[in-house]
Amino acid sequence: MKITGVTTYVLEELLKDKAFGWSQWVTDRRQTALCVISTDEGIEGVGEAFYIGGPAKIAAGMISDAYAPLIIGKDPFDNAVIWDFLYNRTRDQGRKGLPISALSAIDIALWDIKGKAKGLPIYKLLGGAYREKAHVYATGLYEPQHVPSVKDALVEEALGYKKDGFSAMKLKIGYGIETDMEYLKAVREAIGDDMVLMVDANHAYNAAEAIRLARKMEKYDVYWFEEPVPPEDIDGYIEVKQKSNILITGGECEFTRYGFRELITRRAVDILQPDLCGTGGFTEIMKIVAMASAWNVPVIPHVWGTNVGLAASLQLFAVLPHFPERRFPAKPFFEYDRSPHPFRNKVTHEKFIMKDGYLDIPDRPGLGITLDMDFVSKRTII
């Protein structure tokens, strides 16, 4: 089998009155860069590049202009060789960020091809499933725009997640300690003590501020404090972790085994959160998982994007080992983004529906999804 073509699709839609804020800026649109790899045997694979702030068209440009010409004619089953080859070609300037997100999309598409060729879900190719469904938590509770009261809107949203059957949810913070505490107190009192509640500052604070905030949050039974400090500040992570009784998590802004090496070996976080669509795809993230397992640092993937990234992350979630293996292993959470997204569920024919707080992990070949090409083609902006 040989690779014969690489096609990218960039989708974008404005959120208008559904725009939402967080600690860094206001998100007024959703974008994605999808990658479809074709082969001479008629099998195609799809991948998605992680996007949060930079234009998705840059990731698509990396795929089509920098990487695609280098992999035409190669065997998609040589995914590890292809990964190292592409990484090394952009190594001097591309070790993090959008170049790795673009590489992630290619790698995910290659694994999709492998699974389809073998008639197996990707989790089978990666060693088998530890679990058949994912215990989800709702990612939402961003700062709504154009509402009379942000606090009241957050409470209403949180109660909606509880009514829908979620057992856990994540609140965005990072607006200043007093404001964070106002929102946290209101949400916790509304949902009660039986719900798991996480918070995410999106690296809004320095270590001293994060420690002060963590100590104030403890009485509200916060399960984890995500990205308290900037991703470059490893020592800050360690300081916050040492001085907080709340689990400290991070990693969505880190890339490849090289970026995660220090987070793991220095025990900078209690839980790692690599994003499959950003940190290097299946080929690379399994190396990160192996390294994390040696230090018994749990991995709970960051998940953001369309059904393509969601399906890929579910395949990864199936193969995550226990940290450590034991008779009664911990039941990890899976991130289920509920923030506004006009085309999240429309890019694939398959739909993901939560049942009793869980998502089923697809057991169909490859990623277990098929692109709705009519929708994707009509909505592509470049």
NORKAHU-V224705 format. One record per run of one state. SS is the DSSP state (hx for helix, st for strand, lp for the rest). FROM is the first residue (numbers start at 1). TO is the last residue. If there is no record, write none. Layout:
# NORKAHU-V224705
[[SS | FROM | TO] [SS | FROM | TO]]
This chain:
# NORKAHU-V224705
[[lp | 1 | 2] [st | 3 | 14] [lp | 15 | 15] [hx | 16 | 18] [lp | 19 | 19] [st | 20 | 21] [lp | 22 | 25] [st | 26 | 27] [lp | 28 | 28] [st | 29 | 39] [lp | 40 | 43] [st | 44 | 49] [lp | 50 | 55] [hx | 56 | 71] [lp | 72 | 78] [hx | 79 | 89] [lp | 90 | 97] [hx | 98 | 118] [lp | 119 | 120] [st | 121 | 121] [hx | 122 | 125] [lp | 126 | 132] [st | 133 | 139] [lp | 140 | 142] [st | 143 | 144] [lp | 145 | 149] [hx | 150 | 164] [lp | 165 | 167] [st | 168 | 172] [lp | 173 | 176] [hx | 177 | 191] [lp | 192 | 195] [st | 196 | 200] [lp | 201 | 206] [hx | 207 | 220] [lp | 221 | 221] [st | 222 | 226] [lp | 227 | 233] [hx | 234 | 242] [lp | 243 | 246] [st | 247 | 250] [lp | 251 | 255] [hx | 256 | 265] [lp | 266 | 270] [st | 271 | 272] [lp | 273 | 274] [st | 275 | 275] [hx | 276 | 279] [lp | 280 | 280] [hx | 281 | 294] [lp | 295 | 297] [st | 298 | 299] [lp | 300 | 301] [st | 302 | 302] [lp | 303 | 306] [hx | 307 | 319] [lp | 320 | 332] [st | 333 | 337] [lp | 338 | 347] [st | 348 | 348] [lp | 349 | 354] [st | 355 | 355] [lp | 356 | 357] [st | 358 | 360] [lp | 361 | 365] [st | 366 | 366] [lp | 367 | 370] [st | 371 | 371] [lp | 372 | 372] [hx | 373 | 379] [st | 380 | 380] [lp | 381 | 382]]
